[in-house]
Amino acid sequence: MEKNLEGKKVAILVADGFEQVELTEPRRALDEAGAQTSIVSPADGRVKGWQHTEWGDAFPVDVPLADADAGDYDALLLPGGVMNPDKLRGMPEAQKFVKAFFDDGKPVASICHGPWTLIDAGVAAGRRMTSYHSIQADLKNAGVQWVDEQVVVDQGLVTSRKPEDIPAFNEKMIEEFAEGRHEPREAAAASSAQGPQR
């Protein structure tokens, strides 16, 4: 698989309190693969990372969430941390932004607590996913087939458990982002129900 992301635009959706390394390392990998990355956030001007047990660095917000259009991007990255997805999942505009990527069959990568946001966006049910171990019950209750694996790929959705999984996460994320759109889930289900197309 050619891993060249030249010309691809990737949105990185975060609120204050994202796990810093889960943004910086995947973003570096995307940039090195040729992607154009943009931090999208409800935060005003700058958004603050979290490093293990204390506040980390502040990063400039490229596009305010209120002005962001999922149609402008080819893929979505959702870093984790506890505070970040817990804030995003309660914001209708964040839910709408995330759901639009799934509706269009665009690839999404989410790590650690990031999948929390997928539950509230209504896109988690029926997926095979992993996450930080402490939110596995939330995902299972939302209809997810949760597995304890380093990285899981399900129809364009890449998930991983924790910062130690980042190398494997980055590799699969770049593969899926390079592959591009997948058939949206509903369309895929309808197509298989009709049987093979001739």
C-alpha positions in Angstrom: 0.0 0.0 0.0 1.4 3.4 -1.0 1.4 5.5 2.1 1.6 8.9 0.4 -0.9 11.3 1.9 0.1 14.2 -0.4 -3.0 16.4 -1.0 -5.0 14.8 1.9 -6.5 17.2 4.5 -6.9 15.8 8.0 -8.9 17.4 10.8 -7.7 16.8 14.4 -10.6 17.4 16.7 -9.7 18.2 20.3 -10.9 20.2 23.4 -8.7 21.2 26.4 -7.2 18.2 28.2 -6.3 16.0 25.3 -3.4 13.6 25.9 -0.6 15.6 24.3 1.5 12.7 22.8 -1.7 11.3 21.2 -1.9 14.5 19.1 1.8 15.3 18.5 3.0 11.9 17.5 0.2 11.0 15.1 0.3 14.5 13.7 4.0 14.3 13.0 3.4 10.9 11.2 0.7 12.5 9.1 2.7 15.5 8.2 5.7 13.4 7.3 3.4 11.3 5.0 2.5 14.6 3.2 -0.9 15.3 4.8 -2.1 18.8 5.6 -3.3 18.7 9.3 -5.5 21.2 11.0 -6.4 21.4 14.7 -10.2 21.9 15.0 -11.4 22.9 18.5 -14.2 24.6 20.5 -11.3 26.2 22.4 -10.7 29.9 21.8 -7.5 30.6 19.9 -5.4 27.9 21.7 -6.1 24.5 23.0 -4.3 23.0 26.0 -2.8 19.5 26.1 -2.4 17.2 29.1 0.8 15.3 29.9 0.2 12.2 32.1 -0.8 14.0 35.4 -0.5 17.7 34.6 -1.2 20.4 32.0 1.0 20.3 29.0 1.5 22.8 26.1 -0.9 25.1 24.4 -1.4 24.6 20.6 -2.9 27.1 18.1 -6.4 26.3 16.9 -6.3 26.3 13.1 -10.1 26.2 12.7 -12.7 27.0 15.3 -15.2 24.1 15.6 -18.1 26.5 15.0 -16.6 27.3 11.5 -15.4 23.8 10.6 -17.0 21.8 7.8 -16.3 18.1 7.6 -16.6 18.3 3.9 -13.3 20.2 3.7 -11.4 17.2 5.1 -10.5 13.7 3.8 -10.0 12.1 7.3 -10.4 12.7 11.0 -8.1 12.1 14.0 -9.5 11.9 17.5 -6.8 11.9 20.2 -7.7 10.8 23.7 -7.1 12.0 27.3 -10.0 11.9 29.8 -11.2 15.5 29.7 -11.0 16.1 26.0 -13.5 13.5 24.7 -15.7 14.0 27.8 -16.1 17.7 26.7 -16.6 16.9 23.0 -19.2 14.2 23.5 -21.5 16.7 25.1 -21.3 19.2 22.3 -23.9 18.8 19.5 -21.6 20.6 17.0 -18.8 18.1 17.7 -21.2 15.1 17.4 -22.4 16.5 14.1 -18.8 17.1 12.8 -17.7 13.5 13.7 -20.8 11.9 12.3 -20.4 13.6 9.0 -17.1 11.7 8.4 -18.9 8.4 8.9 -21.9 9.4 6.8 -19.5 10.0 3.9 -17.4 6.9 4.5 -14.3 8.9 5.3 -11.5 7.2 7.4 -11.3 8.1 11.1 -8.6 7.2 13.7 -9.3 7.4 17.4 -7.1 6.4 20.4 -7.4 5.9 24.1 -10.5 7.7 25.5 -11.2 9.2 22.0 -13.9 6.6 21.2 -16.2 8.1 23.9 -17.0 10.8 21.4 -18.0 8.2 18.8 -20.7 6.8 21.2 -22.4 10.2 21.4 -22.1 10.9 17.7 -24.1 7.7 17.2 -21.5 5.9 15.1 -20.1 3.3 17.4 -22.8 0.6 17.4 -21.9 -2.6 15.4 -18.2 -1.7 15.2 -15.3 -3.8 16.2 -13.0 -1.5 18.3 -10.5 -1.1 21.1 -9.9 1.8 23.5 -8.4 2.5 26.9 -9.5 -0.4 29.1 -11.5 1.8 31.5 -14.1 2.8 28.9 -14.7 -0.7 27.5 -18.0 -1.1 29.3 -19.3 2.2 27.8 -18.4 1.0 24.3 -19.9 -2.5 24.9 -23.1 -0.9 26.2 -23.2 1.2 23.0 -23.2 -2.0 20.9 -19.4 -2.2 20.1 -17.6 -5.5 19.8 -14.7 -4.4 22.1 -11.4 -6.2 21.9 -8.1 -5.8 23.8 -5.7 -5.4 20.9 -3.0 -2.9 20.0 -4.7 -1.6 17.0 -8.1 -2.5 15.4 -9.3 -1.6 11.9 -13.0 -1.7 11.0 -14.1 -0.3 7.7 -11.9 2.8 7.7 -12.1 3.2 11.5 -8.7 2.8 13.3 -8.7 2.5 17.1 -5.9 1.9 19.7 -5.7 1.6 23.5 -3.0 3.9 24.8 0.2 5.9 24.1 2.3 2.8 23.9 0.3 1.7 20.9 1.0 4.9 18.9 3.6 3.3 16.5 1.1 0.6 15.4 -1.8 3.2 15.5 0.2 5.5 13.2 1.0 2.8 10.7 -2.6 1.7 10.3 -3.9 5.2 10.4 -1.7 6.2 7.4 -2.7 3.1 5.5 -6.5 3.8 6.0 -6.1 7.5 5.3 -4.2 6.7 2.1 -6.9 4.2 1.1 -9.5 7.0 1.4 -13.3 6.6 1.4 -15.0 3.4 2.4 -18.6 2.6 1.5 -20.7 4.0 4.3 -21.9 1.3 6.6 -25.6 1.5 5.7 -24.9 1.3 2.0 -22.6 -1.6 2.6 -25.2 -3.5 4.5 -27.9 -2.8 1.9 -25.6 -3.9 -0.8 -24.8 -7.2 0.9 -28.5 -7.8 1.6 -29.2 -7.5 -2.1 -26.5 -10.1 -2.9 -23.6 -9.8 -5.3 -24.0 -7.1 -8.0 -23.5 -8.2 -11.7 
